[in-house]
Amino acid sequence: MRKHCFEPVVDPHTRVLVVGSLPGDASLSAAEYYAHPRNAFWPIMAELTLTPDLVSRPYAERLACLLAHGVGLWDVVGSARRAGSLDAAMRDVAANDLTALCARLPSLVAVACNGAAAYAGAWRQLAQAIPCIALPSTSPAHARPFAEKLAAWQQGLAPLLH
């Protein structure tokens, strides 16, 4: 079964593009980025954007909040065959064209990579063209305490957000 990513969520004011690998099954079913209830992405972004109620807002409002803070979303993988949601299970991977997207974002200063697979894919394409920030995966499969993930994301992204 071939799985496909979502369209990028960006605008001309995007300063930081957060890239994941490929949405997991919960996200694909919900048609929303980071939809798994145990994924730490939205709680982390609530902290970084100083928007305590972000997690409880409707999806469209969460995306609008990210854009208002200069944060865009996309994935390094456009499509792949994968049973389940683990990055290690991806086969027959077709990459998204990060270089082309980044070239269309005049305010972009960095690509923040949600996990090791995202970092590897972004680095392969962007190399020295734009800074790639390696961040711990927000996935519940990446078993690190929330406080550790939050601290790493704060250190990597807080200085870049409006």
Secondary structure, 3 states (H helix, E strand, C coil): CEEECCCCECCCCCCEEEEECCCCHHHHHHCCCCCCCCCCHHHHHHHHCCCCCHHHCCHHHHHHHHHHCCEEEEECEEEEECCCCCHHHCEEEEECCHHHHHHCCCCCCEEEEECHHHHHHHHHHHCCCCCEEEECCCCCCCCCCHHHHHHHHHHHHHHHCC
